[in-house]
Amino acid sequence: MTTTWKNIETWIDAHVEQMVELQRLLTAIPAIAPESGGDGEAKKCRALKKWLAKAGIKDIVHYDAPDSRVRGGVRPNLVATIPGRKKDAVWIIAHTDVVPEGERKLWTGDPWKLRRDGSKLIGRGVEDNQQAIVSGAFAALSFLKTHTVPERTIKLLFAADEEVGSAMGMHYLLEHHNLFSRDDLIVVPDSGVEDGRAIEVAEKNMFWFKFTVKGKQTHASHPDQGVNAFLAGSALALVLHGMRNVFHQRDKLFSPPWSTFEPTKKEANVPNVNTIPGEDVFYLDCRILPRYSLDQVRDQVARRAAQIEAQYGVRITAEELQANESPPTKAEAPVVRALADAVKRVYGVNTKPVGIGGGTVAAPLRAKGYDAAVWCRIKHCAHQPDEYCLVENLVGDTKVFARIMLGQENAKMD
């Protein structure tokens, strides 16, 4: 291999403990959306910006989204830049927000204090998405510290609000700022498989609904004098779940290969057993194959809600909480080819394009016409108690991103 790549790889291998310490710093600062009872990402971003500047990355720009629900009134998005030979960029996009800890009793230690167990780093956010934050940062630093000029300009984006829809993150950036070019290589390390073989090029269209069913409250001994909103809501949940029989086609790119319509969260109605509830509220999570449009789903939802209104004598309101649809990135796109080459050289595996049911910030990028590929090597413990990442994945992913940053012109192999 070239001397240039050997110097970069050697530097990365020599800074594993510093990667662990950055994970420790980030884990100690919860960055939870206000929808989940948190105060946003500002404190975490301040600590990250200070760390990056101290490490030598000076070009860091804020793109803050206004949000009156959090202290300081903004949700920060940070872009760190290292100039390359070309203005076309390699983007590594990570999100700084995390989900809440969940049931504390299910953790074997403090979720907000990093613990190391052999090669495991345990704590909330270490895999989702701090593995990406750290690997992207150290890949970029490997160029600064070895005095290597990358072929393309390196751009690290640390985005807000991914866990609850990206309104204050990627959607805000795409609406208000012109950051990206069609010729950029955009990598989102927010989904993958354990051996690194999967490059995500497509996501199911996503719909989140909130349904409010209004009937008439009454004593349970006289249900004939009321209209049971819970009963009607339950019927509505069933007929909405039945949309899978309408949107029934399959696509082997995805797992599962069909569209899903799942009732999920349910709000409390009445506090006592002997009252017929006059209002019922529940939520529906829809993951739809890209061959179907969201308008087709809207039409089916409206038809089924009207059916239940007529059958049960209730009024139903459907509120769209999230609605994302995007075309796939072509399997032969430059970013996919660059990732496939880098993964092969670092991990020694041949990759394949896949689709996922989960949502990442790649979807709104694709909807705007930007090719984006989602990749990392992970253990799939995000959002779980005792979430962890492996040190070897942290280091390996850093090398993959560094190989892409180095570019083919500078990284010719023997």
LOKE-143491 format. One line per 4 residues: number of its first residue (from 1); their letters; for each residue x, y, z of C-alpha. Coordinates in nm, 3 decimals. Each point is the difference from the previous one (the first is absolute). Example, Ala and Ser with C-alpha at 12.3 -4.5 7.8 and 13.67 -1.06 7.14 Angstrom:
<rs>
1	AS	1.230:-0.450:0.780 ~ 0.137:0.344:-0.066
</rs>
This chain:
<rs>
1	MTTT	0.000:0.000:0.000 ~ 0.106:0.362:-0.045 ~ 0.201:0.177:0.267 ~ -0.275:0.262:0.027
5	WKNI	-0.266:-0.253:0.095 ~ 0.238:-0.182:0.233 ~ 0.064:0.325:0.190 ~ -0.373:0.065:0.036
9	ETWI	-0.075:-0.356:0.112 ~ 0.285:0.006:0.251 ~ -0.124:0.329:0.147 ~ -0.353:-0.141:0.039
13	DAHV	0.129:-0.316:0.173 ~ 0.202:0.214:0.241 ~ -0.304:0.201:0.114 ~ -0.248:-0.263:0.110
17	EQMV	-0.002:0.117:0.362 ~ -0.075:0.355:-0.112 ~ -0.302:-0.135:-0.190 ~ -0.119:-0.166:0.319
21	ELQR	0.044:0.324:0.194 ~ -0.206:0.195:-0.253 ~ -0.273:-0.260:0.040 ~ 0.023:0.051:0.376
25	LLTA	-0.037:0.378:-0.035 ~ -0.301:-0.024:-0.229 ~ -0.179:-0.270:0.200 ~ 0.008:0.216:0.312
29	IPAI	-0.213:0.270:-0.166 ~ -0.358:-0.111:-0.077 ~ -0.127:0.162:-0.320 ~ -0.371:-0.081:0.001
33	APES	-0.270:0.171:-0.204 ~ -0.266:0.205:0.179 ~ -0.263:-0.244:-0.132 ~ 0.167:-0.260:0.222
37	GGDG	0.038:0.229:0.302 ~ 0.350:0.129:-0.077 ~ 0.167:0.333:-0.068 ~ 0.149:-0.072:-0.341
41	EAKK	0.359:-0.030:-0.121 ~ 0.153:0.340:0.087 ~ 0.213:-0.108:0.297 ~ 0.130:-0.306:-0.182
45	CRAL	0.082:0.204:-0.310 ~ 0.191:0.255:0.203 ~ 0.213:-0.275:0.148 ~ 0.054:-0.161:-0.342
49	KKWL	0.092:0.331:-0.163 ~ 0.250:0.076:0.276 ~ 0.154:-0.348:-0.036 ~ 0.029:0.032:-0.380
53	AKAG	0.158:0.344:0.024 ~ 0.251:-0.117:0.258 ~ 0.085:-0.296:-0.225 ~ 0.080:0.239:-0.284
57	IKDI	-0.320:0.037:-0.206 ~ -0.060:0.374:-0.010 ~ -0.256:0.040:-0.280 ~ -0.323:-0.081:0.185
61	VHYD	-0.322:0.177:-0.098 ~ -0.337:0.006:0.179 ~ -0.328:-0.041:-0.188 ~ -0.239:0.038:0.290
65	APDS	-0.371:-0.072:-0.031 ~ -0.222:0.220:0.222 ~ -0.193:-0.192:0.266 ~ -0.165:0.185:0.288
69	RVRG	-0.056:-0.327:0.191 ~ 0.366:-0.029:0.107 ~ 0.231:0.219:0.204 ~ 0.190:0.233:-0.229
73	GVRP	-0.276:-0.021:-0.259 ~ 0.192:-0.191:-0.269 ~ 0.080:-0.354:-0.111 ~ 0.361:0.002:-0.124
77	NLVA	0.124:-0.160:-0.321 ~ 0.378:0.012:-0.039 ~ 0.211:-0.033:-0.317 ~ 0.376:-0.051:0.035
81	TIPG	0.214:0.037:-0.312 ~ 0.348:-0.110:-0.108 ~ 0.089:0.130:-0.349 ~ 0.096:-0.249:-0.268
85	RKKD	0.146:0.017:-0.350 ~ -0.354:0.027:-0.138 ~ -0.299:0.198:0.123 ~ -0.220:-0.308:-0.045
89	AVWI	-0.045:-0.144:0.347 ~ -0.008:-0.323:0.190 ~ -0.271:0.039:0.263 ~ -0.019:-0.211:0.313
93	IAHT	-0.336:0.080:0.157 ~ -0.071:-0.098:0.360 ~ -0.274:0.110:0.238 ~ 0.069:0.129:0.348
97	DVVP	-0.336:-0.071:0.164 ~ -0.075:-0.324:0.183 ~ -0.310:-0.172:0.135 ~ -0.079:-0.008:0.374
101	EGER	0.140:-0.279:0.214 ~ -0.333:-0.187:0.023 ~ -0.051:-0.219:0.306 ~ 0.299:0.075:0.223
105	KLWT	-0.031:-0.329:0.187 ~ 0.082:-0.191:-0.318 ~ 0.346:0.160:-0.019 ~ 0.288:-0.161:0.186
109	GDPW	0.157:0.340:0.062 ~ -0.050:0.375:-0.046 ~ -0.114:0.056:-0.363 ~ 0.176:0.337:-0.004
113	KLRR	0.338:-0.123:0.122 ~ 0.210:-0.191:-0.253 ~ 0.108:-0.346:0.112 ~ 0.254:-0.218:-0.174
117	DGSK	-0.032:-0.378:0.006 ~ 0.278:-0.141:-0.215 ~ -0.070:0.128:-0.350 ~ -0.350:0.122:0.094
121	LIGR	-0.068:0.366:0.071 ~ -0.332:0.017:0.185 ~ -0.225:0.304:0.038 ~ -0.296:0.176:-0.154
125	GVED	0.087:0.132:-0.345 ~ 0.334:-0.176:-0.047 ~ -0.125:-0.188:-0.308 ~ -0.282:0.232:-0.102
129	NQQA	0.160:0.224:-0.112 ~ 0.326:0.074:0.185 ~ 0.184:-0.277:-0.181 ~ -0.055:0.210:-0.313
133	IVSG	0.095:0.327:0.170 ~ 0.327:-0.144:0.128 ~ 0.099:-0.198:-0.309 ~ -0.069:0.296:-0.228
137	AFAA	0.194:0.239:0.224 ~ 0.306:-0.225:0.028 ~ -0.002:-0.077:-0.372 ~ 0.015:0.374:-0.068
141	LSFL	0.266:0.056:0.266 ~ 0.221:-0.269:-0.153 ~ 0.052:0.236:-0.295 ~ 0.080:0.303:0.213
145	KTHT	0.240:-0.188:0.224 ~ 0.187:-0.172:-0.286 ~ 0.006:0.322:-0.208 ~ -0.186:-0.175:-0.281
149	VPER	-0.219:0.198:-0.239 ~ -0.314:-0.201:-0.087 ~ -0.113:-0.030:-0.361 ~ -0.342:0.145:0.086
153	TIKL	-0.086:0.252:0.267 ~ -0.101:-0.172:0.323 ~ -0.332:0.108:0.151 ~ -0.119:-0.129:0.336
157	LFAA	-0.365:0.078:0.072 ~ -0.126:-0.047:0.355 ~ -0.377:0.030:-0.036 ~ -0.276:0.056:0.253
161	DEEV	-0.338:-0.160:0.050 ~ 0.039:-0.328:-0.194 ~ -0.175:-0.215:0.260 ~ -0.334:0.180:-0.035
165	GSAM	-0.006:0.082:-0.370 ~ 0.282:0.251:-0.079 ~ -0.224:0.308:-0.024 ~ 0.270:0.197:0.186
169	GMHY	0.281:-0.186:-0.173 ~ 0.020:-0.125:-0.357 ~ -0.339:0.133:-0.112 ~ 0.089:0.345:0.136
173	LLEH	0.340:-0.007:-0.171 ~ -0.141:-0.102:-0.336 ~ -0.268:0.269:0.017 ~ 0.216:0.290:0.119
177	HNLF	0.359:-0.068:-0.110 ~ 0.173:-0.109:-0.320 ~ 0.264:-0.232:0.144 ~ 0.013:-0.293:-0.242
181	SRDD	0.103:-0.060:-0.360 ~ -0.120:-0.272:-0.235 ~ 0.365:-0.105:-0.039 ~ 0.061:-0.046:0.374
185	LIVV	0.048:-0.342:0.156 ~ -0.248:-0.013:0.288 ~ 0.036:-0.274:0.263 ~ -0.243:-0.042:0.290
189	PDSG	0.136:-0.248:0.259 ~ -0.334:-0.076:0.163 ~ -0.088:-0.352:-0.111 ~ 0.184:-0.315:-0.090
193	VEDG	0.070:-0.363:0.082 ~ 0.253:-0.172:0.221 ~ 0.244:-0.100:-0.274 ~ -0.029:0.323:-0.199
197	RAIE	-0.134:-0.162:-0.317 ~ -0.315:0.211:-0.036 ~ -0.004:0.345:-0.161 ~ -0.344:0.152:0.046
201	VAEK	-0.117:0.169:-0.319 ~ -0.375:0.022:0.061 ~ -0.245:0.056:0.283 ~ -0.366:-0.078:0.022
205	NMFW	-0.228:0.299:-0.015 ~ -0.097:0.093:0.353 ~ -0.330:0.120:0.140 ~ -0.079:0.070:0.367
209	FKFT	-0.363:0.075:0.084 ~ -0.175:0.114:0.316 ~ -0.369:-0.096:0.007 ~ -0.248:0.169:0.232
213	VKGK	-0.336:-0.175:0.026 ~ -0.284:0.195:0.162 ~ -0.317:-0.167:0.122 ~ -0.215:0.068:0.308
217	QTHA	0.098:-0.082:0.357 ~ -0.254:-0.174:0.222 ~ -0.038:-0.244:0.288 ~ 0.105:-0.353:-0.095
221	SHPD	-0.335:-0.137:0.122 ~ -0.172:0.196:-0.281 ~ 0.223:-0.031:-0.306 ~ -0.310:0.063:-0.210
225	QGVN	0.005:0.361:0.122 ~ 0.356:0.063:-0.120 ~ 0.233:-0.067:-0.290 ~ 0.304:-0.208:0.093
229	AFLA	0.303:0.174:-0.150 ~ 0.234:-0.275:0.116 ~ -0.203:-0.265:-0.179 ~ -0.007:0.206:-0.320
233	GSAL	0.372:0.076:0.033 ~ 0.077:-0.370:0.035 ~ -0.202:-0.075:-0.312 ~ 0.181:0.278:-0.183
237	ALVL	0.338:-0.141:0.104 ~ -0.097:-0.337:-0.144 ~ -0.123:0.132:-0.334 ~ 0.309:0.220:-0.034
241	HGMR	0.222:-0.300:0.070 ~ -0.194:-0.171:-0.278 ~ 0.145:0.242:-0.256 ~ 0.280:-0.253:-0.037
245	NVFH	-0.245:-0.199:-0.216 ~ -0.033:0.295:-0.239 ~ 0.370:0.093:-0.011 ~ 0.098:-0.363:-0.034
249	QRDK	0.288:-0.005:-0.246 ~ 0.345:-0.116:0.114 ~ 0.354:0.118:-0.066 ~ 0.295:-0.221:0.095
253	LFSP	0.221:0.307:0.042 ~ -0.170:0.058:0.336 ~ -0.041:-0.198:0.321 ~ -0.283:-0.065:0.057
257	PWST	-0.074:0.016:-0.374 ~ -0.355:0.137:0.042 ~ -0.167:0.319:0.121 ~ -0.096:0.020:0.368
261	FEPT	-0.284:0.186:0.177 ~ 0.040:-0.037:0.376 ~ -0.207:0.158:0.279 ~ 0.254:0.099:0.267
265	KKEA	-0.038:0.262:0.272 ~ -0.333:0.030:0.185 ~ -0.098:0.288:0.228 ~ -0.201:-0.050:0.318
269	NVPN	-0.371:0.071:-0.026 ~ -0.212:-0.031:0.317 ~ 0.159:-0.073:0.342 ~ -0.271:-0.238:0.123
273	VNTI	-0.149:-0.329:-0.120 ~ -0.368:0.092:0.013 ~ 0.002:0.288:-0.248 ~ -0.046:-0.022:-0.377
277	PGED	0.275:0.221:-0.147 ~ -0.109:0.289:-0.219 ~ 0.345:0.051:-0.150 ~ 0.275:-0.236:-0.105
281	VFYL	0.341:0.079:-0.147 ~ 0.248:-0.236:-0.163 ~ 0.286:0.010:-0.249 ~ 0.085:-0.190:-0.318
285	DCRI	0.348:-0.066:-0.139 ~ 0.003:-0.073:-0.375 ~ 0.306:-0.118:-0.196 ~ -0.094:-0.020:-0.368
289	LPRY	0.190:-0.137:-0.296 ~ 0.115:0.289:-0.226 ~ -0.210:-0.132:-0.289 ~ -0.306:0.135:0.187
293	SLDQ	-0.055:0.373:0.047 ~ -0.101:0.167:0.325 ~ -0.308:0.139:-0.175 ~ -0.116:-0.357:-0.062
297	VRDQ	0.032:-0.067:0.372 ~ -0.179:0.324:0.088 ~ -0.291:-0.105:-0.218 ~ -0.029:-0.339:0.172
301	VARR	0.022:0.157:0.346 ~ -0.278:0.246:-0.084 ~ -0.223:-0.276:-0.139 ~ 0.046:-0.222:0.305
305	AAQI	-0.049:0.283:0.249 ~ -0.326:0.094:-0.176 ~ -0.112:-0.364:0.018 ~ 0.054:-0.011:0.378
309	EAQY	-0.168:0.338:0.051 ~ -0.310:-0.127:-0.177 ~ 0.001:-0.337:0.176 ~ 0.056:0.126:0.358
313	GVRI	-0.137:0.355:-0.005 ~ 0.331:0.164:0.094 ~ 0.209:0.286:-0.138 ~ 0.359:-0.078:-0.098
317	TAEE	0.288:0.241:-0.048 ~ 0.319:-0.123:-0.168 ~ 0.312:0.209:0.061 ~ 0.318:-0.063:-0.200
321	LQAN	0.299:0.011:0.235 ~ 0.258:-0.106:-0.257 ~ -0.023:-0.060:-0.375 ~ 0.314:-0.088:-0.194
325	ESPP	0.041:-0.152:-0.342 ~ 0.315:-0.020:-0.207 ~ 0.137:-0.173:-0.309 ~ 0.283:-0.250:0.041
329	TKAE	0.366:0.077:-0.062 ~ 0.114:-0.195:-0.304 ~ 0.218:-0.300:0.084 ~ 0.263:0.127:-0.244
333	APVV	0.012:0.355:0.142 ~ 0.354:0.133:0.070 ~ -0.056:0.007:0.376 ~ -0.108:-0.365:0.000
337	RALA	0.303:-0.101:-0.208 ~ 0.235:0.196:0.226 ~ -0.148:-0.160:0.312 ~ 0.016:-0.348:-0.152
341	DAVK	0.367:0.044:-0.087 ~ 0.089:0.138:0.344 ~ -0.188:-0.273:0.188 ~ 0.169:-0.267:-0.212
345	RVYG	0.345:0.141:0.072 ~ -0.054:0.052:0.373 ~ -0.227:-0.289:0.099 ~ 0.065:-0.241:-0.287
349	VNTK	-0.367:-0.055:-0.082 ~ -0.204:0.047:-0.315 ~ -0.297:0.230:0.051 ~ -0.354:-0.010:-0.138
353	PVGI	-0.269:0.270:-0.030 ~ -0.297:-0.036:0.237 ~ -0.312:0.187:0.105 ~ -0.121:0.056:0.357
357	GGGT	-0.325:0.076:0.177 ~ 0.163:0.240:0.242 ~ 0.047:0.369:-0.070 ~ 0.324:0.198:-0.028
361	VAAP	0.093:0.347:-0.120 ~ 0.086:-0.157:-0.336 ~ -0.371:-0.004:-0.092 ~ -0.052:0.380:-0.013
365	LRAK	0.331:0.034:-0.184 ~ -0.115:-0.249:-0.263 ~ -0.334:0.177:-0.026 ~ 0.192:0.314:-0.102
369	GYDA	0.199:-0.188:-0.263 ~ 0.322:-0.068:0.192 ~ 0.149:-0.349:-0.010 ~ 0.066:-0.120:0.354
373	AVWC	0.116:-0.337:0.129 ~ -0.054:-0.127:0.353 ~ 0.268:-0.224:0.145 ~ 0.179:-0.100:0.319
377	RIKH	0.084:-0.324:0.179 ~ -0.219:-0.033:0.308 ~ -0.145:-0.245:0.253 ~ -0.362:0.120:-0.024
381	CAHQ	-0.046:0.093:0.366 ~ -0.115:0.358:-0.054 ~ -0.283:0.116:0.232 ~ 0.049:-0.310:0.216
385	PDEY	0.111:-0.022:0.365 ~ 0.380:-0.035:0.021 ~ 0.044:0.136:-0.351 ~ 0.357:-0.058:-0.110
389	CLVE	0.242:0.029:-0.288 ~ 0.314:-0.200:-0.066 ~ 0.338:0.171:0.002 ~ 0.104:-0.197:-0.309
393	NLVG	-0.302:0.135:-0.189 ~ 0.084:0.353:0.110 ~ 0.356:-0.037:-0.132 ~ -0.094:-0.188:-0.317
397	DTKV	-0.271:0.248:-0.097 ~ 0.250:0.283:0.052 ~ 0.229:-0.168:-0.253 ~ -0.282:-0.049:-0.250
401	FARI	-0.088:0.370:0.012 ~ 0.367:0.098:-0.021 ~ 0.043:-0.214:-0.314 ~ -0.294:0.177:-0.166
405	MLGQ	0.141:0.337:0.104 ~ 0.341:-0.086:-0.140 ~ -0.154:-0.067:-0.340 ~ 0.110:-0.221:-0.286
409	ENAK	0.258:0.245:-0.135 ~ 0.193:-0.004:0.327 ~ -0.063:-0.359:0.104 ~ 0.126:-0.219:-0.281
413	MD	0.075:-0.346:0.130 ~ 0.292:-0.224:-0.094
</rs>
